Amino acid sequence: MKSRSASSTADSVTNRIESRYCGRFAPSPTGPLHLGSLVTAVASFLDARAHHGEWQLRIEDIDGPRTVDGAADAIRNSLVRHGLEWDGEIVRQSTHADRYDHAIAELRRLGMTFRCRCSRSALSGDPIYPGTCRRNPHHDGEGAIRVRARAIEIAFEDRIQGGYAQHIERDVGDFVIRRRDGLYAYQLAVSADDGDGRITHVVRGADLLDNTPRQLYLMQLLGLDAPIYAHVPVLLGADGTKLSKQTGARSIEAHPAGENVWLALTLLGQSPPATLRGAIPNELLDWATRHWRIDDVPRTTAITNFLALC
Ligand SMILES: [Zn+2]
């Protein structure tokens, strides 16, 4: 009887994982949405809707000093204007301190953390942490918290970019999960939130591809369920630098929303029919949901000189 109930639980868990889809779009509120982040939002939205899944909006506002007043509202309004409506309440990372503290406590319990007091200048040059404080542990509570890198390879199959792997000790090294100023590190917050059991699929910019093994590593240590990943190409300016809110990329607010969505679909390798040229966002997104083909997204991490392609 006991084993039968255990196996029926296992079956229902498998069914849940296979049938449920929950994606998320997770901007940090450092400025308004630009064309590059709109492309990511459209891809994430379409993949969720094409799977009849949920789509969550998560504001990554853990970095107080970098948060720009009003940016979260501007992003929200911009998403609505482009027909990208999320499900449920907006999730704010700034409300998740308990979850992140719990994750850090668990990593500490596993003996996987240590305090690091190395100055920024002592670490400049080598991207891999040299292990200074790991070898000479501090026993009080000051400094950043790093997680120990194990000598293991973390590999995953990206739905767009294909196979990707990093050796955690050799390619990454011990990395920071809580900064010396007390702020939670991006890697920790994202891992805890994506691994909370709700998020099944992550569609995001390929600038985060090389962050993914660190996040999978943390989820593995914490016993969390890892999502399935798809990394869409990022847009690069003519000078080869990433379009960002800071560099004032082509303002999507200055253009009709339908035109921006059309451009995003084209950059994602989707080919809406000419009859939809000039259509409103909802019409374009309806078509694109029905015809979404992630296999047609360019298998590259970056698109340069993108305006010439449109
Ligand atoms: Zn150190």
Boltz pocket constraint, residues with backbone or C-beta under 6 A from the ligand:
constraints:
  - pocket:
      binder: B
      contacts: [[A, 115], [A, 116], [A, 117], [A, 118], [A, 131], [A, 132], [A, 133], [A, 134]]
      max_distance: 6.0
